[in-house]
């Protein structure tokens, strides 16, 4: 992992909350020196299976901002290990 680069994680879902899974995640600002916390990393793009329509869609900017930062950390850990 390199600093300040966008990392695309393959289409492997991770559960968010009780019902939502996010896919096709892109994370920025992964700092290798910040392992294991990755406190500066954040999700810049993700898709969900919309519970209203049943179709996959992009998360809105607001939905991305509302995501718990722990999800970025979880994705990084799943991707690295």
N, C-alpha and C positions, 0 to 999 in steps of 0.2 A: 504494500500500500504506500502511496506517495502522498505528500501533502498538497492541499488545495486543488486536487484534481477530482473530477466527477467519476464516481465508480458506479457502474451499472451491475446490479445483481440479477442473475437469471430469474426466470419466471418460477420461482419457488415461493409458495405462499407462506406467510407468517401470520398467525392469528393476532388480531388486534381487538381487545375486548372479548366479549363472549360470542359474538356472531360474525364479525367482519374479518376478512383476510385481505392483506394487501399483496400485490404482485408487481413485477417489473419495476422494482425500486431503484431509484438513483439517489446516491448519497454523495454529498460534497463535504470537503474539509476534514477528511480522515487524516489524522496526525498519528504517525506510527509511534512517536515519542509519548503519546497520550494513552498508550495501551496500559491497562485493560479498560480504561474508562471511556475513551473516545468522546469526551465531553463536548468537543467543538464540532462534531459531525452532525449533519442535519439532512433530512430527506428533502430532495428538491422535486421529485416526481414519484408518483406511485399510482397504481390502478386498484380498483376494488370491483367486486361483483355487487352491483347496486341492489340493495334489498328491495327497492321499490319496483325496479324494472326487470331484475334478474340478469341484466347485461353488464358486461365489464365496461368501466369508464374511468377516466382520469380523475384523481382527487383535485378539488378546487384549491386555489391558494389558501383560502381560509381553512379548509380541511387539513391541508399540510401543516399549517401553523398550529392547529389544534392537536396534532398528534403528539403523544407523549415522547419526549426525547429518548426514552428507554427503548423505543421501537427501532430507532436508528442503531443503537448499540446492539440490540438483539440481532438485527440483520447483519451487522458487521461481523459479529461473532459466528453466526451461521455460515457466512461467506468464507471467512478465514479458516475456520476449523471445521 
